[in-house]
Amino acid sequence: MKELEDRIRRDGTVKPGDVLKVDAFLNHQCDVTLFDRMGAEWARIFADRHIDKILTIEASGIGIACVAARHFGNCPVVFAKKTQSINLDGDQYTARVYSYTKQKEFPVIVSKRFLTAGEHVLLIDDFLANGKAMSGLIDICNEAGVKIEGIGIAIEKGFQRGGKELRAAGYDVASLAIVKSMDGEKGTVEFA
């Protein structure tokens, strides 16, 4: 998606350690108009799929998934929580994921009452690097008995293994911007 690539070039910042900071429009301050166009693009890509729900992970995926849901018949958005709380009651699906940006492992939790066996689910997230968060969501989907219709990613770090592994496993991954390389010293991003 050229609009997203242009926005990354203009407003993104490359940090040492292969970190791409896009908080000006994607995961701190949210450009809802851009989110809407991203949702429309995923709806075009997955037009031949029946989507009952969108599943994401807190926190950065929530806004993108909610806006995208409008393009899938306003289907419900479910998000995996990263911490246990008194609001999470009843039976739960839980997986453990490692966060590349936070450099730590944490649980992701979804109440069993929000995923029903046989439902068709689209997974959406802001970034795909090593694929650990997606693997956690996939584990939850498998345990719940739902069918994963596809995976929508805003920005994929194509030079890391996550996207390759998910595609090799047979998942339909639609990344709107795939970063081929980044140079922290020059502050440049090259797209695939």
GROMACS elastic network, one bead per residue, 0.5 to 0.9 nm:
[ bonds ]
;  ai    aj funct       b0    kb
    1     4     6  0.55796   500
    1     5     6  0.64545   500
    1     6     6  0.88099   500
    1    38     6  0.81276   500
    1    41     6  0.80995   500
    1   175     6  0.86150   500
    1   176     6  0.50600   500
    1   177     6  0.59740   500
    2     5     6  0.50024   500
    2     6     6  0.60277   500
    2     7     6  0.84923   500
    2   176     6  0.83427   500
    2   177     6  0.77398   500
    3     6     6  0.51882   500
    3     7     6  0.62010   500
    3     8     6  0.87056   500
    3    34     6  0.82335   500
    3    37     6  0.89808   500
    4     7     6  0.50185   500
    4     8     6  0.61791   500
    4     9     6  0.86634   500
    4    34     6  0.77130   500
    4    38     6  0.82534   500
    4   154     6  0.82190   500
    4   155     6  0.85951   500
    4   176     6  0.72385   500
    4   177     6  0.65529   500
    5     8     6  0.51075   500
    5     9     6  0.62850   500
    5    10     6  0.86584   500
    5   155     6  0.88805   500
    5   176     6  0.82948   500
    5   177     6  0.59074   500
    5   178     6  0.84533   500
    5   179     6  0.87823   500
    5   191     6  0.75383   500
    6     9     6  0.51102   500
    6    10     6  0.61351   500
    6    11     6  0.84957   500
    7    10     6  0.50308   500
    7    11     6  0.57115   500
    7    12     6  0.71253   500
    7    22     6  0.89755   500
    7    25     6  0.83046   500
    8    11     6  0.54085   500
    8    13     6  0.78819   500
    8    20     6  0.87861   500
    8    21     6  0.88163   500
    8    22     6  0.68354   500
    8    25     6  0.88865   500
    8   177     6  0.89631   500
    8   189     6  0.81148   500
    9    12     6  0.57643   500
    9    13     6  0.80603   500
    9   188     6  0.74764   500
    9   189     6  0.66959   500
    9   190     6  0.88932   500
   10    13     6  0.86273   500
   11    21     6  0.87702   500
   11    22     6  0.68870   500
   11    23     6  0.86770   500
   11    24     6  0.65716   500
   11    25     6  0.76942   500
   12    20     6  0.67393   500
   12    21     6  0.55523   500
   12    23     6  0.76656   500
   12    24     6  0.73794   500
   12    25     6  0.85631   500
   12   187     6  0.89762   500
   12   189     6  0.89392   500
   13    19     6  0.82937   500
   13    20     6  0.58161   500
   13    22     6  0.66484   500
   13    23     6  0.89794   500
   13   184     6  0.84647   500
   13   187     6  0.65537   500
   13   188     6  0.82647   500
   13   189     6  0.89653   500
   14    17     6  0.89246   500
   14    18     6  0.71843   500
   14    19     6  0.59442   500
   14    21     6  0.61921   500
   14    22     6  0.89335   500
   14   182     6  0.68687   500
   14   183     6  0.68859   500
   14   184     6  0.51101   500
   14   185     6  0.82008   500
   14   186     6  0.84108   500
   14   187     6  0.51107   500
   14   188     6  0.68112   500
   14   189     6  0.75030   500
   15    18     6  0.63737   500
   15    20     6  0.61393   500
   15    21     6  0.71284   500
   15   182     6  0.89644   500
   15   183     6  0.82775   500
   15   184     6  0.51396   500
   15   185     6  0.81143   500
   15   187     6  0.75327   500
   16    19     6  0.62153   500
   16    20     6  0.88168   500
   16   183     6  0.81549   500
   16   184     6  0.51014   500
   16   185     6  0.76421   500
   17   184     6  0.77483   500
   18   157     6  0.89155   500
   18   181     6  0.86871   500
   18   182     6  0.67317   500
   18   183     6  0.79069   500
   18   184     6  0.72104   500
   19   101     6  0.76814   500
   19   182     6  0.86364   500
   19   184     6  0.82699   500
   20   182     6  0.81773   500
   20   184     6  0.89627   500
   20   189     6  0.88125   500
   21    24     6  0.81762   500
   21    27     6  0.88196   500
   22    25     6  0.61254   500
   22    26     6  0.57002   500
   22    27     6  0.65709   500
   22    28     6  0.80206   500
   22    29     6  0.89116   500
   23    26     6  0.54335   500
   23    29     6  0.58647   500
   23    30     6  0.78682   500
   24    27     6  0.74516   500
   24    28     6  0.65007   500
   24    29     6  0.52293   500
   24    30     6  0.72317   500
   24    31     6  0.82898   500
   25    28     6  0.69448   500
   25    29     6  0.51125   500
   25    31     6  0.50043   500
   25    32     6  0.85226   500
   25    34     6  0.83366   500
   26    29     6  0.62590   500
   26    30     6  0.50699   500
   26    31     6  0.65188   500
   26    32     6  0.88378   500
   26    34     6  0.87017   500
   26    35     6  0.81656   500
   26    60     6  0.77663   500
   26    63     6  0.88870   500
   26    64     6  0.82183   500
   26   126     6  0.75635   500
   26   154     6  0.89023   500
   27    30     6  0.62823   500
   27    59     6  0.82695   500
   27    60     6  0.51431   500
   27    61     6  0.79759   500
   27    63     6  0.85124   500
   27    64     6  0.89981   500
   27   126     6  0.75566   500
   28    60     6  0.76361   500
   30    33     6  0.88091   500
   30    34     6  0.84782   500
   30    35     6  0.79420   500
   30    63     6  0.76921   500
   30    64     6  0.86317   500
   31    34     6  0.53908   500
   31    35     6  0.63165   500
   31    36     6  0.87784   500
   32    36     6  0.60701   500
   32    37     6  0.86757   500
   32    63     6  0.81911   500
   32    64     6  0.80749   500
   32    67     6  0.74263   500
   33    36     6  0.50384   500
   33    37     6  0.64562   500
   33    38     6  0.86838   500
   34    37     6  0.51356   500
   34    38     6  0.61761   500
   34    39     6  0.86111   500
   35    39     6  0.61252   500
   35    40     6  0.86081   500
   35    63     6  0.79477   500
   35    64     6  0.56213   500
   35    65     6  0.85308   500
   35    67     6  0.62069   500
   35    68     6  0.69816   500
   36    39     6  0.50511   500
   36    40     6  0.62327   500
   36    41     6  0.86811   500
   36    64     6  0.80571   500
   36    67     6  0.57425   500
   36    68     6  0.62294   500
   36    70     6  0.83124   500
   36    71     6  0.83118   500
   37    41     6  0.62176   500
   37    42     6  0.87527   500
   37    68     6  0.83652   500
   38    41     6  0.50684   500
   38    42     6  0.63523   500
   38    43     6  0.85978   500
   38    64     6  0.80876   500
   38    67     6  0.87161   500
   38    68     6  0.70218   500
   38   154     6  0.75910   500
   38   176     6  0.75238   500
   39    42     6  0.51772   500
   39    43     6  0.61014   500
   39    44     6  0.86005   500
   39    64     6  0.75928   500
   39    65     6  0.78086   500
   39    67     6  0.65164   500
   39    69     6  0.71760   500
   39    70     6  0.76890   500
   39    71     6  0.61337   500
   39    72     6  0.84975   500
   40    44     6  0.62088   500
   40    45     6  0.86931   500
   40    68     6  0.68918   500
   40    70     6  0.86571   500
   40    71     6  0.58861   500
   40    72     6  0.88180   500
   41    44     6  0.50382   500
   41    45     6  0.62264   500
   41    46     6  0.86126   500
   41    68     6  0.89776   500
   41   176     6  0.81233   500
   42    46     6  0.59475   500
   42    47     6  0.80488   500
   42    68     6  0.76676   500
   42    71     6  0.83394   500
   42   152     6  0.66362   500
   42   174     6  0.73495   500
   42   175     6  0.89568   500
   42   176     6  0.83498   500
   43    46     6  0.52138   500
   43    47     6  0.54535   500
   43    68     6  0.78422   500
   43    69     6  0.89200   500
   43    71     6  0.58785   500
   43    72     6  0.64608   500
   44    47     6  0.50638   500
   44    48     6  0.85326   500
   44    71     6  0.89798   500
   45    48     6  0.79798   500
   45   174     6  0.75115   500
   46    49     6  0.54315   500
   46    50     6  0.83453   500
   46    51     6  0.87574   500
   46   149     6  0.81349   500
   46   150     6  0.74851   500
   46   174     6  0.87875   500
   47    50     6  0.79172   500
   47    72     6  0.87860   500
   49   120     6  0.84859   500
   49   149     6  0.65707   500
   49   150     6  0.85455   500
   50    72     6  0.87404   500
   50   120     6  0.64662   500
   50   121     6  0.83824   500
   50   149     6  0.76654   500
   51    54     6  0.74167   500
   51    72     6  0.68455   500
   51    73     6  0.86873   500
   51    75     6  0.75259   500
   51   119     6  0.79700   500
   51   120     6  0.51361   500
   51   121     6  0.56097   500
   51   122     6  0.64016   500
   51   149     6  0.72032   500
   52    72     6  0.84059   500
   52    73     6  0.89642   500
   52    75     6  0.60204   500
   52    76     6  0.74195   500
   52   119     6  0.60201   500
   52   120     6  0.51507   500
   52   121     6  0.59127   500
   52   122     6  0.81002   500
   53    69     6  0.81968   500
   53    72     6  0.86970   500
   53    75     6  0.54419   500
   53    76     6  0.51877   500
   53    77     6  0.58272   500
   53    78     6  0.71661   500
   53   115     6  0.84390   500
   53   119     6  0.75242   500
   53   120     6  0.66326   500
   53   122     6  0.64753   500
   53   123     6  0.86876   500
   54    65     6  0.67656   500
   54    66     6  0.83779   500
   54    68     6  0.87073   500
   54    69     6  0.69995   500
   54    72     6  0.89313   500
   54    75     6  0.71212   500
   54    76     6  0.64521   500
   54    78     6  0.61769   500
   54    79     6  0.82856   500
   54   120     6  0.86995   500
   54   121     6  0.55344   500
   54   123     6  0.57565   500
   54   124     6  0.69162   500
   55    62     6  0.88926   500
   55    65     6  0.76916   500
   55    76     6  0.86968   500
   55    77     6  0.58744   500
   55    79     6  0.55778   500
   55    80     6  0.74884   500
   55   121     6  0.66727   500
   55   122     6  0.62036   500
   55   124     6  0.63628   500
   55   125     6  0.87001   500
   55   137     6  0.78402   500
   56    59     6  0.86882   500
   56    60     6  0.88557   500
   56    61     6  0.56363   500
   56    62     6  0.64071   500
   56    65     6  0.68105   500
   56    77     6  0.75501   500
   56    78     6  0.64237   500
   56    80     6  0.62425   500
   56   122     6  0.86275   500
   56   123     6  0.58088   500
   56   124     6  0.52729   500
   56   125     6  0.58882   500
   56   134     6  0.87682   500
   56   137     6  0.76387   500
   57    60     6  0.74104   500
   57    61     6  0.57177   500
   57    62     6  0.68097   500
   57    78     6  0.82537   500
   57    81     6  0.65039   500
   57    82     6  0.78346   500
   57   108     6  0.76245   500
   57   124     6  0.81879   500
   57   125     6  0.70059   500
   57   133     6  0.77288   500
   57   134     6  0.87857   500
   57   137     6  0.78231   500
   58    61     6  0.59464   500
   58    62     6  0.60384   500
   58    79     6  0.60681   500
   58    80     6  0.60680   500
   58    81     6  0.57286   500
   58    82     6  0.67134   500
   58   108     6  0.87311   500
   59    62     6  0.58080   500
   59    63     6  0.81539   500
   59    79     6  0.84225   500
   59    80     6  0.89478   500
   59    81     6  0.81955   500
   59    82     6  0.86100   500
   60    63     6  0.67093   500
   60    64     6  0.75733   500
   60   125     6  0.73470   500
   60   126     6  0.63281   500
   60   127     6  0.88804   500
   61    64     6  0.54780   500
   61    65     6  0.59695   500
   61    66     6  0.85635   500
   61    79     6  0.81085   500
   61   124     6  0.66447   500
   61   126     6  0.54030   500
   61   127     6  0.85346   500
   62    65     6  0.51767   500
   62    66     6  0.60615   500
   62    67     6  0.86693   500
   62    77     6  0.80083   500
   62    78     6  0.84887   500
   62    79     6  0.67435   500
   62   124     6  0.86651   500
   62   125     6  0.79757   500
   62   126     6  0.89802   500
   63    66     6  0.52214   500
   63    67     6  0.63044   500
   63    68     6  0.85179   500
   64    67     6  0.54201   500
   64    68     6  0.60596   500
   64    69     6  0.86049   500
   64   124     6  0.77638   500
   64   125     6  0.74774   500
   64   126     6  0.73627   500
   64   154     6  0.85836   500
   65    69     6  0.60264   500
   65    77     6  0.66564   500
   65    78     6  0.88516   500
   65    79     6  0.89301   500
   65   123     6  0.85976   500
   65   124     6  0.60963   500
   65   125     6  0.74268   500
   66    69     6  0.51766   500
   66    70     6  0.71916   500
   66    74     6  0.85220   500
   66    75     6  0.89891   500
   66    76     6  0.81556   500
   66    77     6  0.61883   500
   67    70     6  0.57503   500
   67    71     6  0.78080   500
   67    74     6  0.88915   500
   68    71     6  0.55690   500
   68    72     6  0.70973   500
   68    74     6  0.84115   500
   68   124     6  0.88802   500
   69    72     6  0.50470   500
   69    73     6  0.67499   500
   69    75     6  0.55761   500
   69    76     6  0.70643   500
   69    77     6  0.69573   500
   70    73     6  0.57382   500
   70    75     6  0.71974   500
   71    74     6  0.66188   500
   71    75     6  0.85927   500
   72    75     6  0.59633   500
   74    77     6  0.87266   500
   78   110     6  0.79068   500
   78   114     6  0.69709   500
   78   115     6  0.82618   500
   79   109     6  0.84905   500
   79   110     6  0.70681   500
   80    94     6  0.87895   500
   80   108     6  0.54589   500
   80   109     6  0.50587   500
   80   111     6  0.84201   500
   80   137     6  0.77920   500
   81    84     6  0.74419   500
   81    88     6  0.89878   500
   81   107     6  0.79791   500
   81   108     6  0.53331   500
   81   109     6  0.50541   500
   81   110     6  0.65840   500
   82   106     6  0.65364   500
   82   107     6  0.55652   500
   82   109     6  0.63766   500
   83   106     6  0.79029   500
   83   107     6  0.67615   500
   83   108     6  0.70840   500
   83   109     6  0.73990   500
   84    87     6  0.81609   500
   84    88     6  0.65465   500
   84   107     6  0.84663   500
   84   108     6  0.87559   500
   84   109     6  0.74830   500
   85    88     6  0.54856   500
   85    89     6  0.82495   500
   86    89     6  0.66895   500
   88    91     6  0.87905   500
   88    92     6  0.81376   500
   88   109     6  0.85710   500
   88   110     6  0.83490   500
   88   111     6  0.68718   500
   89    92     6  0.78287   500
   89   111     6  0.73787   500
   90   111     6  0.70291   500
   90   112     6  0.77229   500
   90   113     6  0.83201   500
   91   110     6  0.88277   500
   91   111     6  0.61233   500
   91   112     6  0.55888   500
   91   113     6  0.77306   500
   92   109     6  0.64864   500
   92   110     6  0.55814   500
   92   113     6  0.81212   500
   93   108     6  0.82017   500
   93   109     6  0.56950   500
   93   110     6  0.52193   500
   93   111     6  0.62172   500
   93   112     6  0.60833   500
   93   139     6  0.89277   500
   93   140     6  0.58659   500
   93   141     6  0.87480   500
   93   143     6  0.73553   500
   93   144     6  0.75517   500
   94   107     6  0.65389   500
   94   108     6  0.56070   500
   94   110     6  0.66102   500
   94   111     6  0.87632   500
   94   136     6  0.83068   500
   94   139     6  0.85175   500
   94   140     6  0.66202   500
   95   106     6  0.85242   500
   95   107     6  0.56425   500
   95   108     6  0.53690   500
   95   109     6  0.67618   500
   95   135     6  0.88181   500
   95   136     6  0.53280   500
   95   137     6  0.74937   500
   95   139     6  0.67509   500
   95   140     6  0.65613   500
   96   105     6  0.67007   500
   96   106     6  0.56103   500
   96   108     6  0.60381   500
   96   109     6  0.88192   500
   96   132     6  0.87918   500
   96   133     6  0.85139   500
   96   136     6  0.62809   500
   97   104     6  0.84124   500
   97   105     6  0.54472   500
   97   106     6  0.56124   500
   97   107     6  0.62171   500
   97   108     6  0.70739   500
   97   132     6  0.55594   500
   97   133     6  0.55553   500
   97   134     6  0.85950   500
   97   135     6  0.76768   500
   97   136     6  0.57540   500
   97   137     6  0.89771   500
   98   102     6  0.83057   500
   98   103     6  0.70666   500
   98   104     6  0.55835   500
   98   106     6  0.63879   500
   98   107     6  0.87519   500
   98   132     6  0.58577   500
   98   133     6  0.69662   500
   99   102     6  0.52383   500
   99   103     6  0.54165   500
   99   104     6  0.55370   500
   99   105     6  0.60879   500
   99   106     6  0.76732   500
   99   132     6  0.71385   500
   99   133     6  0.71478   500
  100   103     6  0.50782   500
  100   104     6  0.73687   500
  100   129     6  0.77762   500
  100   130     6  0.76312   500
  100   132     6  0.83514   500
  101   104     6  0.83139   500
  102   105     6  0.84009   500
  107   136     6  0.87807   500
  108   133     6  0.86315   500
  108   136     6  0.72630   500
  108   137     6  0.79781   500
  108   140     6  0.88703   500
  109   140     6  0.84200   500
  110   113     6  0.84498   500
  110   114     6  0.73261   500
  110   115     6  0.80460   500
  110   140     6  0.77915   500
  111   114     6  0.58274   500
  111   115     6  0.75550   500
  112   115     6  0.56780   500
  112   116     6  0.74448   500
  112   144     6  0.74161   500
  113   116     6  0.69826   500
  115   118     6  0.89487   500
  115   119     6  0.72989   500
  115   121     6  0.89676   500
  115   141     6  0.79051   500
  115   144     6  0.63160   500
  115   145     6  0.83970   500
  115   146     6  0.72290   500
  116   119     6  0.58336   500
  116   144     6  0.64593   500
  116   145     6  0.71681   500
  116   146     6  0.66101   500
  117   120     6  0.89016   500
  117   141     6  0.88526   500
  117   143     6  0.89203   500
  117   144     6  0.56465   500
  117   147     6  0.81546   500
  118   144     6  0.85908   500
  118   145     6  0.60978   500
  118   147     6  0.63870   500
  119   145     6  0.78695   500
  119   147     6  0.61184   500
  119   148     6  0.85863   500
  120   146     6  0.59962   500
  120   148     6  0.60266   500
  120   149     6  0.61304   500
  121   141     6  0.82718   500
  121   146     6  0.67454   500
  121   147     6  0.59979   500
  121   149     6  0.57056   500
  121   150     6  0.74820   500
  122   147     6  0.86704   500
  122   148     6  0.59874   500
  122   149     6  0.54654   500
  122   150     6  0.51846   500
  122   151     6  0.58571   500
  122   152     6  0.72605   500
  123   134     6  0.79416   500
  123   137     6  0.77869   500
  123   138     6  0.85170   500
  123   148     6  0.73367   500
  123   149     6  0.80613   500
  123   150     6  0.63540   500
  123   152     6  0.60362   500
  123   153     6  0.83218   500
  124   134     6  0.88180   500
  124   150     6  0.86034   500
  124   151     6  0.57987   500
  124   153     6  0.57508   500
  124   154     6  0.80546   500
  125   128     6  0.74379   500
  125   133     6  0.88248   500
  125   134     6  0.81909   500
  125   151     6  0.81804   500
  125   152     6  0.65805   500
  125   153     6  0.51967   500
  125   154     6  0.65973   500
  125   155     6  0.85711   500
  126   152     6  0.85371   500
  126   153     6  0.57056   500
  126   155     6  0.61268   500
  126   156     6  0.84133   500
  127   131     6  0.89068   500
  127   153     6  0.60843   500
  127   154     6  0.60355   500
  127   156     6  0.56718   500
  127   157     6  0.76338   500
  127   175     6  0.89336   500
  128   131     6  0.56980   500
  128   132     6  0.84682   500
  128   133     6  0.81176   500
  128   134     6  0.77833   500
  128   153     6  0.65449   500
  128   154     6  0.80758   500
  128   155     6  0.64245   500
  128   157     6  0.61735   500
  128   158     6  0.84087   500
  128   160     6  0.86129   500
  128   162     6  0.63636   500
  128   163     6  0.68340   500
  128   175     6  0.84454   500
  129   132     6  0.80290   500
  129   155     6  0.87109   500
  129   156     6  0.61261   500
  129   157     6  0.50796   500
  129   158     6  0.73995   500
  129   159     6  0.81860   500
  129   160     6  0.55264   500
  129   161     6  0.67763   500
  129   162     6  0.53029   500
  129   163     6  0.72534   500
  130   133     6  0.83368   500
  130   134     6  0.89484   500
  130   157     6  0.83032   500
  130   160     6  0.58403   500
  130   161     6  0.53092   500
  130   163     6  0.75433   500
  130   165     6  0.87412   500
  131   134     6  0.52503   500
  131   135     6  0.60261   500
  131   136     6  0.86794   500
  131   160     6  0.88123   500
  131   161     6  0.73336   500
  131   163     6  0.68042   500
  131   165     6  0.79225   500
  131   166     6  0.75751   500
  132   135     6  0.50135   500
  132   136     6  0.62943   500
  132   137     6  0.87902   500
  132   162     6  0.75083   500
  133   136     6  0.51437   500
  133   137     6  0.64216   500
  133   138     6  0.86816   500
  134   137     6  0.50414   500
  134   138     6  0.60376   500
  134   139     6  0.85343   500
  134   151     6  0.85185   500
  134   162     6  0.85254   500
  134   166     6  0.86013   500
  135   139     6  0.61254   500
  135   140     6  0.86699   500
  135   166     6  0.84149   500
  136   139     6  0.51003   500
  136   140     6  0.63889   500
  136   141     6  0.87179   500
  137   140     6  0.50747   500
  137   141     6  0.61862   500
  137   142     6  0.86309   500
  138   142     6  0.60785   500
  138   143     6  0.85303   500
  138   148     6  0.78537   500
  139   142     6  0.51328   500
  139   143     6  0.61788   500
  139   144     6  0.85754   500
  140   143     6  0.51175   500
  140   144     6  0.60998   500
  140   145     6  0.86118   500
  140   146     6  0.89341   500
  141   144     6  0.50031   500
  141   145     6  0.60901   500
  141   146     6  0.54115   500
  141   147     6  0.72613   500
  141   148     6  0.72563   500
  142   145     6  0.51236   500
  142   146     6  0.63765   500
  142   147     6  0.78277   500
  142   148     6  0.86188   500
  143   146     6  0.79904   500
  148   151     6  0.77777   500
  148   171     6  0.79894   500
  148   172     6  0.89730   500
  149   171     6  0.80819   500
  149   172     6  0.74402   500
  150   171     6  0.63345   500
  150   173     6  0.60311   500
  150   174     6  0.75357   500
  151   171     6  0.72020   500
  151   172     6  0.61112   500
  151   174     6  0.60693   500
  151   175     6  0.81108   500
  152   172     6  0.85654   500
  152   173     6  0.60774   500
  152   175     6  0.59292   500
  152   176     6  0.78575   500
  153   156     6  0.65477   500
  153   173     6  0.73128   500
  153   174     6  0.60844   500
  153   176     6  0.63785   500
  153   177     6  0.81314   500
  154   174     6  0.83919   500
  154   175     6  0.56393   500
  154   176     6  0.51375   500
  154   177     6  0.62617   500
  154   178     6  0.85548   500
  155   158     6  0.89341   500
  155   175     6  0.61190   500
  155   176     6  0.62038   500
  155   178     6  0.58786   500
  155   179     6  0.72304   500
  156   159     6  0.86341   500
  156   160     6  0.84969   500
  156   162     6  0.83924   500
  156   163     6  0.71351   500
  156   175     6  0.59865   500
  156   176     6  0.77983   500
  156   177     6  0.62127   500
  156   179     6  0.60679   500
  156   180     6  0.88708   500
  157   160     6  0.56633   500
  157   161     6  0.83018   500
  157   162     6  0.81328   500
  157   163     6  0.79571   500
  157   177     6  0.85743   500
  157   178     6  0.58984   500
  157   180     6  0.67992   500
  157   181     6  0.78703   500
  158   161     6  0.72010   500
  158   162     6  0.79555   500
  158   163     6  0.67230   500
  158   164     6  0.78966   500
  158   178     6  0.55361   500
  158   179     6  0.53527   500
  158   180     6  0.53428   500
  158   181     6  0.77567   500
  158   191     6  0.85928   500
  158   192     6  0.75735   500
  159   162     6  0.89709   500
  159   178     6  0.88337   500
  159   179     6  0.71660   500
  159   180     6  0.57098   500
  159   181     6  0.64972   500
  160   163     6  0.75338   500
  160   164     6  0.81273   500
  161   164     6  0.54303   500
  161   165     6  0.60857   500
  161   166     6  0.86746   500
  162   165     6  0.53254   500
  162   166     6  0.62371   500
  162   167     6  0.86701   500
  163   166     6  0.52068   500
  163   167     6  0.61197   500
  163   168     6  0.84609   500
  163   173     6  0.72224   500
  163   175     6  0.87033   500
  164   167     6  0.52634   500
  164   168     6  0.60253   500
  164   169     6  0.85898   500
  165   168     6  0.50163   500
  165   169     6  0.61573   500
  165   170     6  0.88183   500
  166   169     6  0.50710   500
  166   170     6  0.66109   500
  166   171     6  0.56006   500
  166   172     6  0.79782   500
  166   173     6  0.73035   500
  167   170     6  0.51189   500
  167   171     6  0.50335   500
  167   172     6  0.63546   500
  167   173     6  0.64867   500
  168   171     6  0.73755   500
  175   178     6  0.63313   500
  177   191     6  0.71372   500
  177   192     6  0.80419   500
  178   190     6  0.86995   500
  178   191     6  0.56365   500
  178   192     6  0.56081   500
  179   182     6  0.73710   500
  179   189     6  0.68362   500
  179   190     6  0.59360   500
  179   192     6  0.59916   500
  180   189     6  0.76600   500
  180   190     6  0.53974   500
  181   188     6  0.83531   500
  181   189     6  0.59859   500
  181   190     6  0.51960   500
  181   191     6  0.69390   500
  181   192     6  0.83932   500
  182   186     6  0.86539   500
  182   187     6  0.73291   500
  182   188     6  0.56774   500
  182   190     6  0.62461   500
  182   191     6  0.88994   500
  183   186     6  0.54830   500
  183   187     6  0.54905   500
  183   188     6  0.52255   500
  183   189     6  0.65853   500
  183   190     6  0.87251   500
  184   188     6  0.69594   500
  184   189     6  0.88295   500
  185   188     6  0.80775   500
